Amino acid sequence: MQFLIVVGFIAALITLYMGAMYLNSKVAVPESCKQAYLEAQTCESCASKSGRASCNFNDTLEFMKEVKL
């Protein structure tokens, strides 16, 4: 009985997650964020150096503050 409760709970979480992702995909990117969104979609800096990640999270945060998202 406890196994079924756990499986049901996990299934409910997965369903909730999939529903949120589906609804999120239907929301358009705001015009004020369109340029930053398009730039982020074409970013290849992490793949440009083999062996270690070249993308710096702090630099990204500073950029986002400058864009004022």
Jmol script that loads the backbone (N, CA, C; Angstrom):
load data "model"
ATOM      1  N   MET A   1       0.824  -1.196   0.000  1.00  0.00           N
ATOM      2  CA  MET A   1       0.000   0.000   0.000  1.00  0.00           C
ATOM      3  C   MET A   1       0.863   1.253   0.000  1.00  0.00           C
ATOM      4  N   GLN A   2       1.922   1.264   0.832  1.00  0.00           N
ATOM      5  CA  GLN A   2       2.797   2.441   0.878  1.00  0.00           C
ATOM      6  C   GLN A   2       3.504   2.638  -0.453  1.00  0.00           C
ATOM      7  N   PHE A   3       3.844   1.533  -1.111  1.00  0.00           N
ATOM      8  CA  PHE A   3       4.503   1.611  -2.415  1.00  0.00           C
ATOM      9  C   PHE A   3       3.622   2.331  -3.431  1.00  0.00           C
ATOM     10  N   LEU A   4       2.325   2.041  -3.425  1.00  0.00           N
ATOM     11  CA  LEU A   4       1.398   2.680  -4.352  1.00  0.00           C
ATOM     12  C   LEU A   4       1.273   4.175  -4.065  1.00  0.00           C
ATOM     13  N   ILE A   5       1.309   4.553  -2.805  1.00  0.00           N
ATOM     14  CA  ILE A   5       1.243   5.969  -2.438  1.00  0.00           C
ATOM     15  C   ILE A   5       2.475   6.698  -2.954  1.00  0.00           C
ATOM     16  N   VAL A   6       3.635   6.094  -2.781  1.00  0.00           N
ATOM     17  CA  VAL A   6       4.881   6.705  -3.254  1.00  0.00           C
ATOM     18  C   VAL A   6       4.866   6.825  -4.776  1.00  0.00           C
ATOM     19  N   VAL A   7       4.458   5.763  -5.466  1.00  0.00           N
ATOM     20  CA  VAL A   7       4.392   5.790  -6.927  1.00  0.00           C
ATOM     21  C   VAL A   7       3.383   6.849  -7.389  1.00  0.00           C
ATOM     22  N   GLY A   8       2.252   6.932  -6.742  1.00  0.00           N
ATOM     23  CA  GLY A   8       1.245   7.944  -7.080  1.00  0.00           C
ATOM     24  C   GLY A   8       1.765   9.352  -6.862  1.00  0.00           C
ATOM     25  N   PHE A   9       2.493   9.563  -5.770  1.00  0.00           N
ATOM     26  CA  PHE A   9       3.057  10.874  -5.471  1.00  0.00           C
ATOM     27  C   PHE A   9       4.087  11.263  -6.529  1.00  0.00           C
ATOM     28  N   ILE A  10       4.950  10.338  -6.897  1.00  0.00           N
ATOM     29  CA  ILE A  10       5.965  10.613  -7.920  1.00  0.00           C
ATOM     30  C   ILE A  10       5.299  10.876  -9.271  1.00  0.00           C
ATOM     31  N   ALA A  11       4.274  10.116  -9.601  1.00  0.00           N
ATOM     32  CA  ALA A  11       3.546  10.336 -10.854  1.00  0.00           C
ATOM     33  C   ALA A  11       2.877  11.706 -10.856  1.00  0.00           C
ATOM     34  N   ALA A  12       2.343  12.130  -9.719  1.00  0.00           N
ATOM     35  CA  ALA A  12       1.720  13.443  -9.626  1.00  0.00           C
ATOM     36  C   ALA A  12       2.757  14.543  -9.810  1.00  0.00           C
ATOM     37  N   LEU A  13       3.933  14.388  -9.224  1.00  0.00           N
ATOM     38  CA  LEU A  13       4.992  15.381  -9.398  1.00  0.00           C
ATOM     39  C   LEU A  13       5.439  15.469 -10.856  1.00  0.00           C
ATOM     40  N   ILE A  14       5.580  14.333 -11.498  1.00  0.00           N
ATOM     41  CA  ILE A  14       5.982  14.324 -12.904  1.00  0.00           C
ATOM     42  C   ILE A  14       4.916  14.980 -13.773  1.00  0.00           C
ATOM     43  N   THR A  15       3.661  14.682 -13.503  1.00  0.00           N
ATOM     44  CA  THR A  15       2.562  15.287 -14.252  1.00  0.00           C
ATOM     45  C   THR A  15       2.520  16.793 -14.039  1.00  0.00           C
ATOM     46  N   LEU A  16       2.724  17.237 -12.811  1.00  0.00           N
ATOM     47  CA  LEU A  16       2.752  18.665 -12.512  1.00  0.00           C
ATOM     48  C   LEU A  16       3.899  19.352 -13.249  1.00  0.00           C
ATOM     49  N   TYR A  17       5.065  18.728 -13.245  1.00  0.00           N
ATOM     50  CA  TYR A  17       6.223  19.278 -13.948  1.00  0.00           C
ATOM     51  C   TYR A  17       5.961  19.376 -15.449  1.00  0.00           C
ATOM     52  N   MET A  18       5.424  18.312 -16.032  1.00  0.00           N
ATOM     53  CA  MET A  18       5.146  18.318 -17.475  1.00  0.00           C
ATOM     54  C   MET A  18       4.090  19.364 -17.826  1.00  0.00           C
ATOM     55  N   GLY A  19       3.101  19.528 -16.988  1.00  0.00           N
ATOM     56  CA  GLY A  19       2.082  20.546 -17.217  1.00  0.00           C
ATOM     57  C   GLY A  19       2.660  21.947 -17.146  1.00  0.00           C
ATOM     58  N   ALA A  20       3.538  22.186 -16.181  1.00  0.00           N
ATOM     59  CA  ALA A  20       4.172  23.502 -16.064  1.00  0.00           C
ATOM     60  C   ALA A  20       5.054  23.785 -17.270  1.00  0.00           C
ATOM     61  N   MET A  21       5.790  22.784 -17.739  1.00  0.00           N
ATOM     62  CA  MET A  21       6.637  22.966 -18.917  1.00  0.00           C
ATOM     63  C   MET A  21       5.788  23.236 -20.159  1.00  0.00           C
ATOM     64  N   TYR A  22       4.682  22.547 -20.287  1.00  0.00           N
ATOM     65  CA  TYR A  22       3.790  22.760 -21.430  1.00  0.00           C
ATOM     66  C   TYR A  22       3.233  24.180 -21.423  1.00  0.00           C
ATOM     67  N   LEU A  23       2.748  24.624 -20.276  1.00  0.00           N
ATOM     68  CA  LEU A  23       2.196  25.977 -20.186  1.00  0.00           C
ATOM     69  C   LEU A  23       3.279  27.035 -20.388  1.00  0.00           C
ATOM     70  N   ASN A  24       4.481  26.771 -19.899  1.00  0.00           N
ATOM     71  CA  ASN A  24       5.579  27.712 -20.066  1.00  0.00           C
ATOM     72  C   ASN A  24       5.977  27.851 -21.529  1.00  0.00           C
ATOM     73  N   SER A  25       5.881  26.789 -22.295  1.00  0.00           N
ATOM     74  CA  SER A  25       6.259  26.844 -23.709  1.00  0.00           C
ATOM     75  C   SER A  25       5.284  27.697 -24.518  1.00  0.00           C
ATOM     76  N   LYS A  26       4.093  27.915 -24.005  1.00  0.00           N
ATOM     77  CA  LYS A  26       3.100  28.712 -24.702  1.00  0.00           C
ATOM     78  C   LYS A  26       3.245  30.207 -24.441  1.00  0.00           C
ATOM     79  N   VAL A  27       4.083  30.595 -23.480  1.00  0.00           N
ATOM     80  CA  VAL A  27       4.267  32.005 -23.150  1.00  0.00           C
ATOM     81  C   VAL A  27       5.346  32.588 -24.043  1.00  0.00           C
ATOM     82  N   ALA A  28       5.040  33.701 -24.667  1.00  0.00           N
ATOM     83  CA  ALA A  28       6.009  34.355 -25.560  1.00  0.00           C
ATOM     84  C   ALA A  28       7.068  35.107 -24.750  1.00  0.00           C
ATOM     85  N   VAL A  29       8.236  35.263 -25.343  1.00  0.00           N
ATOM     86  CA  VAL A  29       9.312  36.028 -24.721  1.00  0.00           C
ATOM     87  C   VAL A  29       8.947  37.507 -24.817  1.00  0.00           C
ATOM     88  N   PRO A  30       9.010  38.257 -23.710  1.00  0.00           N
ATOM     89  CA  PRO A  30       8.679  39.686 -23.758  1.00  0.00           C
ATOM     90  C   PRO A  30       9.606  40.436 -24.718  1.00  0.00           C
ATOM     91  N   GLU A  31       9.083  41.467 -25.365  1.00  0.00           N
ATOM     92  CA  GLU A  31       9.864  42.246 -26.325  1.00  0.00           C
ATOM     93  C   GLU A  31      11.111  42.847 -25.689  1.00  0.00           C
ATOM     94  N   SER A  32      11.024  43.245 -24.420  1.00  0.00           N
ATOM     95  CA  SER A  32      12.172  43.857 -23.755  1.00  0.00           C
ATOM     96  C   SER A  32      13.301  42.855 -23.516  1.00  0.00           C
ATOM     97  N   CYS A  33      13.000  41.565 -23.579  1.00  0.00           N
ATOM     98  CA  CYS A  33      13.999  40.521 -23.339  1.00  0.00           C
ATOM     99  C   CYS A  33      14.371  39.765 -24.612  1.00  0.00           C
ATOM    100  N   LYS A  34      13.765  40.107 -25.732  1.00  0.00           N
ATOM    101  CA  LYS A  34      13.948  39.337 -26.962  1.00  0.00           C
ATOM    102  C   LYS A  34      15.412  39.266 -27.391  1.00  0.00           C
ATOM    103  N   GLN A  35      16.135  40.396 -27.358  1.00  0.00           N
ATOM    104  CA  GLN A  35      17.530  40.410 -27.798  1.00  0.00           C
ATOM    105  C   GLN A  35      18.399  39.519 -26.914  1.00  0.00           C
ATOM    106  N   ALA A  36      18.245  39.619 -25.598  1.00  0.00           N
ATOM    107  CA  ALA A  36      19.026  38.792 -24.674  1.00  0.00           C
ATOM    108  C   ALA A  36      18.673  37.317 -24.850  1.00  0.00           C
ATOM    109  N   TYR A  37      17.406  37.014 -25.101  1.00  0.00           N
ATOM    110  CA  TYR A  37      16.980  35.631 -25.311  1.00  0.00           C
ATOM    111  C   TYR A  37      17.624  35.056 -26.567  1.00  0.00           C
ATOM    112  N   LEU A  38      17.597  35.802 -27.656  1.00  0.00           N
ATOM    113  CA  LEU A  38      18.186  35.320 -28.905  1.00  0.00           C
ATOM    114  C   LEU A  38      19.695  35.147 -28.777  1.00  0.00           C
ATOM    115  N   GLU A  39      20.332  36.053 -28.063  1.00  0.00           N
ATOM    116  CA  GLU A  39      21.771  35.928 -27.848  1.00  0.00           C
ATOM    117  C   GLU A  39      22.097  34.683 -27.024  1.00  0.00           C
ATOM    118  N   ALA A  40      21.284  34.412 -26.015  1.00  0.00           N
ATOM    119  CA  ALA A  40      21.512  33.230 -25.173  1.00  0.00           C
ATOM    120  C   ALA A  40      21.282  31.935 -25.955  1.00  0.00           C
ATOM    121  N   GLN A  41      20.369  31.943 -26.906  1.00  0.00           N
ATOM    122  CA  GLN A  41      20.081  30.742 -27.686  1.00  0.00           C
ATOM    123  C   GLN A  41      21.217  30.394 -28.638  1.00  0.00           C
ATOM    124  N   THR A  42      21.995  31.388 -29.054  1.00  0.00           N
ATOM    125  CA  THR A  42      23.079  31.134 -30.007  1.00  0.00           C
ATOM    126  C   THR A  42      24.447  31.116 -29.341  1.00  0.00           C
ATOM    127  N   CYS A  43      24.500  31.141 -28.022  1.00  0.00           N
ATOM    128  CA  CYS A  43      25.768  31.150 -27.297  1.00  0.00           C
ATOM    129  C   CYS A  43      26.474  29.809 -27.469  1.00  0.00           C
ATOM    130  N   GLU A  44      27.754  29.864 -27.828  1.00  0.00           N
ATOM    131  CA  GLU A  44      28.551  28.652 -27.988  1.00  0.00           C
ATOM    132  C   GLU A  44      29.825  28.714 -27.174  1.00  0.00           C
ATOM    133  N   SER A  45      29.901  29.619 -26.208  1.00  0.00           N
ATOM    134  CA  SER A  45      31.150  29.802 -25.471  1.00  0.00           C
ATOM    135  C   SER A  45      31.523  28.576 -24.640  1.00  0.00           C
ATOM    136  N   CYS A  46      30.549  27.856 -24.128  1.00  0.00           N
ATOM    137  CA  CYS A  46      30.865  26.662 -23.324  1.00  0.00           C
ATOM    138  C   CYS A  46      31.459  25.553 -24.182  1.00  0.00           C
ATOM    139  N   ALA A  47      31.089  25.517 -25.437  1.00  0.00           N
ATOM    140  CA  ALA A  47      31.574  24.466 -26.324  1.00  0.00           C
ATOM    141  C   ALA A  47      32.855  24.881 -27.051  1.00  0.00           C
ATOM    142  N   SER A  48      33.283  26.126 -26.870  1.00  0.00           N
ATOM    143  CA  SER A  48      34.424  26.603 -27.637  1.00  0.00           C
ATOM    144  C   SER A  48      35.755  26.080 -27.117  1.00  0.00           C
ATOM    145  N   LYS A  49      35.847  25.746 -25.853  1.00  0.00           N
ATOM    146  CA  LYS A  49      37.089  25.227 -25.277  1.00  0.00           C
ATOM    147  C   LYS A  49      36.860  23.796 -24.828  1.00  0.00           C
ATOM    148  N   SER A  50      37.699  22.904 -25.313  1.00  0.00           N
ATOM    149  CA  SER A  50      37.545  21.507 -24.905  1.00  0.00           C
ATOM    150  C   SER A  50      38.218  21.278 -23.562  1.00  0.00           C
ATOM    151  N   GLY A  51      37.606  20.432 -22.760  1.00  0.00           N
ATOM    152  CA  GLY A  51      38.219  20.064 -21.497  1.00  0.00           C
ATOM    153  C   GLY A  51      37.721  20.850 -20.310  1.00  0.00           C
ATOM    154  N   ARG A  52      37.390  22.126 -20.481  1.00  0.00           N
ATOM    155  CA  ARG A  52      36.874  22.888 -19.348  1.00  0.00           C
ATOM    156  C   ARG A  52      35.876  23.928 -19.827  1.00  0.00           C
ATOM    157  N   ALA A  53      34.958  24.244 -18.990  1.00  0.00           N
ATOM    158  CA  ALA A  53      33.914  25.197 -19.355  1.00  0.00           C
ATOM    159  C   ALA A  53      34.472  26.612 -19.326  1.00  0.00           C
ATOM    160  N   SER A  54      34.190  27.365 -20.376  1.00  0.00           N
ATOM    161  CA  SER A  54      34.681  28.734 -20.446  1.00  0.00           C
ATOM    162  C   SER A  54      33.609  29.740 -20.065  1.00  0.00           C
ATOM    163  N   CYS A  55      32.408  29.281 -19.858  1.00  0.00           N
ATOM    164  CA  CYS A  55      31.301  30.163 -19.516  1.00  0.00           C
ATOM    165  C   CYS A  55      31.376  30.509 -18.031  1.00  0.00           C
ATOM    166  N   ASN A  56      31.408  31.771 -17.713  1.00  0.00           N
ATOM    167  CA  ASN A  56      31.532  32.200 -16.330  1.00  0.00           C
ATOM    168  C   ASN A  56      30.181  32.701 -15.836  1.00  0.00           C
ATOM    169  N   PHE A  57      29.646  32.082 -14.817  1.00  0.00           N
ATOM    170  CA  PHE A  57      28.322  32.410 -14.306  1.00  0.00           C
ATOM    171  C   PHE A  57      28.251  33.846 -13.794  1.00  0.00           C
ATOM    172  N   ASN A  58      29.292  34.326 -13.123  1.00  0.00           N
ATOM    173  CA  ASN A  58      29.282  35.697 -12.602  1.00  0.00           C
ATOM    174  C   ASN A  58      29.237  36.722 -13.723  1.00  0.00           C
ATOM    175  N   ASP A  59      29.953  36.472 -14.813  1.00  0.00           N
ATOM    176  CA  ASP A  59      29.902  37.381 -15.963  1.00  0.00           C
ATOM    177  C   ASP A  59      28.493  37.420 -16.548  1.00  0.00           C
ATOM    178  N   THR A  60      27.849  36.280 -16.579  1.00  0.00           N
ATOM    179  CA  THR A  60      26.487  36.216 -17.090  1.00  0.00           C
ATOM    180  C   THR A  60      25.537  37.018 -16.214  1.00  0.00           C
ATOM    181  N   LEU A  61      25.684  36.909 -14.913  1.00  0.00           N
ATOM    182  CA  LEU A  61      24.838  37.689 -14.002  1.00  0.00           C
ATOM    183  C   LEU A  61      25.051  39.181 -14.183  1.00  0.00           C
ATOM    184  N   GLU A  62      26.295  39.608 -14.346  1.00  0.00           N
ATOM    185  CA  GLU A  62      26.573  41.022 -14.558  1.00  0.00           C
ATOM    186  C   GLU A  62      25.952  41.499 -15.875  1.00  0.00           C
ATOM    187  N   PHE A  63      26.020  40.678 -16.899  1.00  0.00           N
ATOM    188  CA  PHE A  63      25.412  41.028 -18.172  1.00  0.00           C
ATOM    189  C   PHE A  63      23.899  41.187 -18.031  1.00  0.00           C
ATOM    190  N   MET A  64      23.291  40.277 -17.281  1.00  0.00           N
ATOM    191  CA  MET A  64      21.843  40.349 -17.079  1.00  0.00           C
ATOM    192  C   MET A  64      21.451  41.615 -16.327  1.00  0.00           C
ATOM    193  N   LYS A  65      22.310  42.039 -15.373  1.00  0.00           N
ATOM    194  CA  LYS A  65      22.026  43.279 -14.658  1.00  0.00           C
ATOM    195  C   LYS A  65      22.128  44.476 -15.583  1.00  0.00           C
ATOM    196  N   GLU A  66      23.075  44.453 -16.525  1.00  0.00           N
ATOM    197  CA  GLU A  66      23.236  45.557 -17.459  1.00  0.00           C
ATOM    198  C   GLU A  66      22.053  45.634 -18.407  1.00  0.00           C
ATOM    199  N   VAL A  67      21.540  44.488 -18.812  1.00  0.00           N
ATOM    200  CA  VAL A  67      20.404  44.457 -19.731  1.00  0.00           C
ATOM    201  C   VAL A  67      19.123  44.833 -18.990  1.00  0.00           C
ATOM    202  N   LYS A  68      19.141  44.691 -17.679  1.00  0.00           N
ATOM    203  CA  LYS A  68      18.007  45.015 -16.794  1.00  0.00           C
ATOM    204  C   LYS A  68      16.798  44.160 -17.107  1.00  0.00           C
ATOM    205  N   LEU A  69      17.009  42.847 -17.027  1.00  0.00           N
ATOM    206  CA  LEU A  69      15.901  41.926 -17.232  1.00  0.00           C
ATOM    207  C   LEU A  69      15.058  41.967 -16.039  1.00  0.00           C
TER     208      LEU A  69
END
end "model"
wireframe off; spacefill off
backbone 0.3
color backbone group
